[in-house]
Amino acid sequence: MGVVVSSATAADREAVVELWQQTGLTRPWNDPGKDFDLAAANVTSTILIAVDDDDLVGAVMVGFDGHRGWVYYLACAPDRQGGGIGRALMGAAEDWLKTVGSPKVQLMVRGDNEAARGFYDALGYELQDVVTIGRRLG
Ligand SMILES: CC(C)(COP(=O)(O)OP(=O)(O)OC[C@H]1O[C@@H](n2cnc3c(N)ncnc32)[C@H](O)[C@@H]1OP(=O)(O)O)[C@@H](O)C(=O)NCCC(=O)NCCS
């Protein structure tokens, strides 16, 4: 049947978190399980997964803040990278955002993640002249 993209359920949580850890996307100051739960619980966000014959092969978090669509935690299983799964997940994330009325999609890439920057470039994403400013709440 090939790779199928769908919305994650609570049953996918463990495998998704493991994939994010495996692909180097987690950081000590973030709790990926909690991130999964929050995104899954809100109607303005979701987690999309790519599954091949019961195996989780990719995942992405997507959300709409009322103005822009944001993508986080895009990951493809290490042994399946380069096979079009990342592109398929980004396509699904864009479709999800269009459905909820988002006029634009954007994302943050760690500055040293050259491989991901090459990937997004191949998908037509452009570097924007902004800096990201943030502060922890609580
Ligand atoms: C980044 C990532 C999600 C890409 O997924 P993928 O399934 O390997 O990518 P795809 O096979 O769908 O590639 C799509 C296109 O991008 C191109 N591409 C991928 N990486 C590229 C790179 N570093 N430079 C140039 N082009 C690249 C591919 O050649 C392909 O082009 P094509 O469709 O015209 O053939 C995956 O490599 C990954 O999980 N990386 C580790 C986690 C990570 O860094 N995530 C991003 C966080 S911001």
The ligand as an ORCA input file, in Angstrom:
! r2SCAN-3c Opt
* xyz 0 1
  C      14.895     17.013      6.714
  C      14.107     15.715      6.480
  C      12.762     15.808      7.191
  C      13.867     15.562      4.955
  O      13.049     14.431      4.735
  P      13.396     13.398      3.570
  O      12.297     12.424      3.491
  O      14.772     12.880      3.806
  O      13.418     14.352      2.284
  P      12.785     14.034      0.837
  O      13.306     12.733      0.383
  O      11.313     14.195      0.911
  O      13.430     15.204     -0.013
  C      12.627     16.119     -0.754
  C      13.510     16.855     -1.724
  O      14.491     17.607     -1.020
  C      15.779     17.362     -1.550
  N      16.745     17.468     -0.469
  C      16.713     16.826      0.718
  N      17.769     17.199      1.470
  C      18.456     18.089      0.729
  C      19.663     18.834      0.953
  N      20.338     18.746      2.086
  N      20.097     19.660     -0.020
  C      19.422     19.768     -1.185
  N      18.277     19.090     -1.457
  C      17.811     18.259     -0.501
  C      15.690     15.946     -2.081
  O      16.676     15.697     -3.064
  C      14.289     15.915     -2.662
  O      14.256     16.488     -3.929
  P      13.272     15.894     -5.074
  O      11.907     15.698     -4.429
  O      13.298     16.939     -6.121
  O      13.887     14.593     -5.446
  C      14.892     14.467      6.970
  O      16.124     14.403      6.340
  C      15.080     14.408      8.475
  O      14.281     13.821      9.178
  N      16.164     15.019      8.992
  C      16.471     14.979     10.433
  C      15.514     15.835     11.238
  C      15.536     17.284     10.807
  O      16.587     17.913     10.705
  N      14.327     17.847     10.588
  C      14.145     19.232     10.166
  C      13.900     20.088     11.356
  S      13.700     21.799     10.892
*
